[in-house]
Amino acid sequence: MEELYQMIEDRIRKAGYTAPVDGEEIYNEICDEIEGKENGSYLFLAKRTDDTFFEYKVDIMDEEFNLSYIDIHMHEKQVIHVDFDNE
């Protein structure tokens, strides 16, 4: 699991986000949000600071989920897109 957490963090940093980020925290937030949800595609929002929130696009399947992307919405309408489906 540590490799997965690190991959999440690395992709977010590579996309240009410079604030601290915790891959394990993101993974756990997603797991909490999808608990009990039916199969399908969902958007989840997680507020980070007063002017920053993360938007997760998650596809839920029977026994797993796919994190498609994270859009990081920051002050002054800046958005950093982190695509997990494509390199």
MDTraj code that builds the backbone (N, CA, C; nanometers):
import mdtraj as md
import numpy as np

residues = "MET GLU GLU LEU TYR GLN MET ILE GLU ASP ARG ILE ARG LYS ALA GLY TYR THR ALA PRO VAL ASP GLY GLU GLU ILE TYR ASN GLU ILE CYS ASP GLU ILE GLU GLY LYS GLU ASN GLY SER TYR LEU PHE LEU ALA LYS ARG THR ASP ASP THR PHE PHE GLU TYR LYS VAL ASP ILE MET ASP GLU GLU PHE ASN LEU SER TYR ILE ASP ILE HIS MET HIS GLU LYS GLN VAL ILE HIS VAL ASP PHE ASP ASN GLU".split()
xyz = np.array([
    [0.0820, -0.1201, 0.0000],
    [0.0000, 0.0000, 0.0000],
    [0.0860, 0.1260, 0.0000],
    [0.2011, 0.1178, 0.0635],
    [0.2883, 0.2359, 0.0686],
    [0.3243, 0.2850, -0.0718],
    [0.3438, 0.1902, -0.1651],
    [0.3754, 0.2285, -0.3030],
    [0.2601, 0.3044, -0.3664],
    [0.1380, 0.2634, -0.3377],
    [0.0194, 0.3320, -0.3895],
    [0.0101, 0.4733, -0.3330],
    [0.0300, 0.4871, -0.2032],
    [0.0257, 0.6192, -0.1403],
    [0.1315, 0.7109, -0.2015],
    [0.2503, 0.6564, -0.2196],
    [0.3608, 0.7341, -0.2765],
    [0.3304, 0.7746, -0.4209],
    [0.2696, 0.6848, -0.4983],
    [0.2342, 0.7152, -0.6359],
    [0.1337, 0.8310, -0.6416],
    [0.0356, 0.8297, -0.5527],
    [-0.0628, 0.9386, -0.5463],
    [0.0093, 1.0702, -0.5185],
    [0.0950, 1.0704, -0.4186],
    [0.1695, 1.1920, -0.3835],
    [0.2578, 1.2392, -0.4987],
    [0.3288, 1.1450, -0.5618],
    [0.4195, 1.1812, -0.6715],
    [0.3447, 1.2418, -0.7893],
    [0.2325, 1.1839, -0.8253],
    [0.1556, 1.2369, -0.9391],
    [0.1023, 1.3769, -0.9099],
    [0.0599, 1.3986, -0.7867],
    [0.0081, 1.5302, -0.7492],
    [0.1205, 1.6334, -0.7551],
    [0.2361, 1.5999, -0.7032],
    [0.3500, 1.6932, -0.7079],
    [0.3946, 1.7179, -0.8515],
    [0.3975, 1.6119, -0.9326],
    [0.4382, 1.6243, -1.0731],
    [0.3441, 1.7176, -1.1507],
    [0.2174, 1.7195, -1.1112],
    [0.1196, 1.8067, -1.1763],
    [0.1374, 1.9531, -1.1371],
    [0.2172, 1.9795, -1.0332],
    [0.2464, 2.1172, -0.9959],
    [0.1942, 2.1633, -0.8616],
    [0.1351, 2.0757, -0.7841],
    [0.0860, 2.1129, -0.6521],
    [0.2022, 2.1093, -0.5539],
    [0.2258, 2.2210, -0.4857],
    [0.3446, 2.2323, -0.4006],
    [0.3161, 2.2222, -0.2504],
    [0.1902, 2.2284, -0.2115],
    [0.1560, 2.2187, -0.0693],
    [0.1723, 2.0733, -0.0226],
    [0.1855, 2.0515, 0.1071],
    [0.1977, 1.9146, 0.1576],
    [0.0761, 1.8307, 0.1184],
    [0.1015, 1.7051, 0.0859],
    [-0.0051, 1.6130, 0.0469],
    [0.0267, 1.4752, 0.1039],
    [-0.0772, 1.4022, 0.1437],
    [-0.0605, 1.2710, 0.2068],
    [-0.1423, 1.1684, 0.1289],
    [-0.0743, 1.0800, 0.0566],
    [-0.1413, 0.9798, -0.0250],
    [-0.2297, 0.8861, 0.0556],
    [-0.1851, 0.8495, 0.1731],
    [-0.2658, 0.7614, 0.2585],
    [-0.3946, 0.8309, 0.3016],
    [-0.3860, 0.9577, 0.3360],
    [-0.5048, 1.0342, 0.3748],
    [-0.6046, 1.0417, 0.2587],
    [-0.5543, 1.0673, 0.1388],
    [-0.6415, 1.0747, 0.0212],
    [-0.7085, 0.9398, -0.0030],
    [-0.6318, 0.8326, 0.0005],
    [-0.6851, 0.6983, -0.0201],
    [-0.7940, 0.6673, 0.0831],
    [-0.7678, 0.6979, 0.2086],
    [-0.8648, 0.6710, 0.3146],
    [-0.9913, 0.7553, 0.2988],
    [-0.9764, 0.8811, 0.2573],
    [-1.0940, 0.9653, 0.2314],
    [-1.1822, 0.9031, 0.1234],
    [-1.1196, 0.8564, 0.0176],
    [-1.1947, 0.7947, -0.0917],
    [-1.2657, 0.6693, -0.0414],
    [-1.1953, 0.5856, 0.0331],
    [-1.2564, 0.4634, 0.0870],
    [-1.3769, 0.4962, 0.1752],
    [-1.3653, 0.5997, 0.2578],
    [-1.4774, 0.6405, 0.3430],
    [-1.5959, 0.6873, 0.2590],
    [-1.5689, 0.7630, 0.1538],
    [-1.6754, 0.8173, 0.0691],
    [-1.7471, 0.7094, -0.0111],
    [-1.6769, 0.6068, -0.0554],
    [-1.7395, 0.5066, -0.1412],
    [-1.8094, 0.3960, -0.0624],
    [-1.7892, 0.3950, 0.0668],
    [-1.8512, 0.2924, 0.1516],
    [-2.0021, 0.2882, 0.1261],
    [-2.0516, 0.1721, 0.0845],
    [-2.1949, 0.1534, 0.0655],
    [-2.2518, 0.2089, -0.0647],
    [-2.1685, 0.2652, -0.1490],
    [-2.2162, 0.3217, -0.2761],
    [-2.2323, 0.2106, -0.3792],
    [-2.3265, 0.2304, -0.4697],
    [-2.3471, 0.1370, -0.5799],
    [-2.2395, 0.1572, -0.6851],
    [-2.2221, 0.0579, -0.7721],
    [-2.1283, 0.0709, -0.8833],
    [-2.1653, 0.1917, -0.9683],
    [-2.0634, 0.2620, -1.0160],
    [-2.0858, 0.3786, -1.1002],
    [-1.9720, 0.4776, -1.0846],
    [-1.9889, 0.5921, -1.1483],
    [-1.8893, 0.6999, -1.1413],
    [-1.9400, 0.8093, -1.0488],
    [-1.8491, 0.8600, -0.9655],
    [-1.8856, 0.9599, -0.8657],
    [-1.7816, 1.0710, -0.8613],
    [-1.8272, 1.1898, -0.8235],
    [-1.7384, 1.3012, -0.7916],
    [-1.7515, 1.3281, -0.6429],
    [-1.6381, 1.3382, -0.5749],
    [-1.6351, 1.3703, -0.4328],
    [-1.5505, 1.4951, -0.4133],
    [-1.5892, 1.5789, -0.3201],
    [-1.5144, 1.7000, -0.2881],
    [-1.4591, 1.6895, -0.1468],
    [-1.3359, 1.7364, -0.1299],
    [-1.2731, 1.7383, 0.0018],
    [-1.2066, 1.8736, 0.0212],
    [-1.2536, 1.9492, 0.1192],
    [-1.1977, 2.0809, 0.1462],
    [-1.0647, 2.0663, 0.2186],
    [-0.9622, 2.1340, 0.1703],
    [-0.8290, 2.1294, 0.2307],
    [-0.8016, 2.2535, 0.3153],
    [-0.8270, 2.3697, 0.2587],
    [-0.8100, 2.4962, 0.3307],
    [-0.9279, 2.5856, 0.2937],
    [-0.9279, 2.7080, 0.3441],
    [-1.0370, 2.7998, 0.3109],
    [-1.0490, 2.8249, 0.1614],
    [-0.9379, 2.8159, 0.0883],
    [-0.9423, 2.8466, -0.0547],
    [-0.8955, 2.7319, -0.1445],
    [-0.8893, 2.6110, -0.0901],
    [-0.8450, 2.4957, -0.1693],
    [-0.9329, 2.3752, -0.1403],
    [-0.9800, 2.3101, -0.2481],
    [-1.0497, 2.1830, -0.2310],
    [-1.0098, 2.0874, -0.3422],
    [-1.0183, 1.9580, -0.3103],
    [-0.9861, 1.8525, -0.4056],
    [-1.1166, 1.7926, -0.4571],
    [-1.1230, 1.7706, -0.5876],
    [-1.2362, 1.7027, -0.6498],
    [-1.1845, 1.5689, -0.7024],
    [-1.2405, 1.4593, -0.6504],
    [-1.2002, 1.3251, -0.6920],
    [-1.3051, 1.2682, -0.7863],
    [-1.2628, 1.2102, -0.8982],
    [-1.3527, 1.1346, -0.9855],
    [-1.3173, 0.9877, -0.9674],
    [-1.4136, 0.9121, -0.9156],
    [-1.3904, 0.7733, -0.8785],
    [-1.4934, 0.6841, -0.9471],
    [-1.4450, 0.5751, -1.0059],
    [-1.5328, 0.4737, -1.0636],
    [-1.5351, 0.3552, -0.9676],
    [-1.6553, 0.3183, -0.9239],
    [-1.6710, 0.2099, -0.8276],
    [-1.7172, 0.0851, -0.9020],
    [-1.6476, -0.0250, -0.8756],
    [-1.6819, -0.1548, -0.9326],
    [-1.7086, -0.2518, -0.8176],
    [-1.7428, -0.3757, -0.8482],
    [-1.7822, -0.4723, -0.7447],
    [-1.6813, -0.4834, -0.6312],
    [-1.5567, -0.5074, -0.6622],
    [-1.4573, -0.5352, -0.5592],
    [-1.3438, -0.4343, -0.5537],
    [-1.3533, -0.3260, -0.6318],
    [-1.2443, -0.2293, -0.6359],
    [-1.2964, -0.0942, -0.6812],
    [-1.2068, 0.0039, -0.6817],
    [-1.2414, 0.1341, -0.7372],
    [-1.1229, 0.1852, -0.8177],
    [-1.1522, 0.2809, -0.9059],
    [-1.0497, 0.3441, -0.9879],
    [-1.0553, 0.4943, -0.9643],
    [-0.9458, 0.5508, -0.9195],
    [-0.9335, 0.6957, -0.9070],
    [-0.8924, 0.7481, -1.0438],
    [-0.9866, 0.8098, -1.1151],
    [-0.9599, 0.8581, -1.2511],
    [-0.8766, 0.9855, -1.2497],
    [-0.9193, 1.0809, -1.1678],
    [-0.8447, 1.2059, -1.1605],
    [-0.8733, 1.2790, -1.0306],
    [-0.7856, 1.3725, -1.0008],
    [-0.8074, 1.4701, -0.8946],
    [-0.7905, 1.6073, -0.9585],
    [-0.8890, 1.6931, -0.9397],
    [-0.8746, 1.8340, -0.9758],
    [-0.8574, 1.9105, -0.8456],
    [-0.7491, 1.9832, -0.8356],
    [-0.7213, 2.0623, -0.7165],
    [-0.7592, 2.2067, -0.7482],
    [-0.8655, 2.2533, -0.6841],
    [-0.9168, 2.3885, -0.7052],
    [-0.8562, 2.4783, -0.5981],
    [-0.7855, 2.5809, -0.6453],
    [-0.7160, 2.6697, -0.5531],
    [-0.7646, 2.8126, -0.5709],
    [-0.7175, 2.8986, -0.4832],
    [-0.7534, 3.0402, -0.4874],
    [-0.7338, 3.0965, -0.6276],
    [-0.8021, 3.2029, -0.6551],
    [-0.7923, 3.2719, -0.7842],
    [-0.8287, 3.1805, -0.9006],
    [-0.9153, 3.0834, -0.8754],
    [-0.9697, 2.9944, -0.9781],
    [-0.8660, 2.9089, -1.0494],
    [-0.7512, 2.8906, -0.9905],
    [-0.6496, 2.8020, -1.0472],
    [-0.6901, 2.6570, -1.0221],
    [-0.6764, 2.5718, -1.1249],
    [-0.7074, 2.4296, -1.1123],
    [-0.5874, 2.3488, -1.1614],
    [-0.5443, 2.2553, -1.0778],
    [-0.4390, 2.1613, -1.1162],
    [-0.5073, 2.0271, -1.1401],
    [-0.4895, 1.9724, -1.2601],
    [-0.5516, 1.8454, -1.2980],
    [-0.4486, 1.7339, -1.2851],
    [-0.4828, 1.6301, -1.2104],
    [-0.3953, 1.5142, -1.1917],
    [-0.4699, 1.3932, -1.2486],
    [-0.4238, 1.3453, -1.3636],
    [-0.4899, 1.2358, -1.4350],
    [-0.4236, 1.1032, -1.3979],
    [-0.4992, 1.0141, -1.3347],
    [-0.4455, 0.8855, -1.2935],
    [-0.4692, 0.7766, -1.3988],
    [-0.5535, 0.8045, -1.4975],
    [-0.5805, 0.7067, -1.6026],
    [-0.4774, 0.7142, -1.7147],
    [-0.4122, 0.8261, -1.7309],
    [-0.3114, 0.8452, -1.8351],
    [-0.1845, 0.9011, -1.7730],
    [-0.0730, 0.8620, -1.8249],
    [0.0566, 0.9134, -1.7754],
    [0.0720, 1.0575, -1.8124],
])
top = md.Topology()
chain = top.add_chain()
for i, resn in enumerate(residues, 1):
    res = top.add_residue(resn, chain, resSeq=i)
    for name in ("N", "CA", "C"):
        top.add_atom(name, md.element.get_by_symbol(name[0]), res)
traj = md.Trajectory(xyz[None], top)
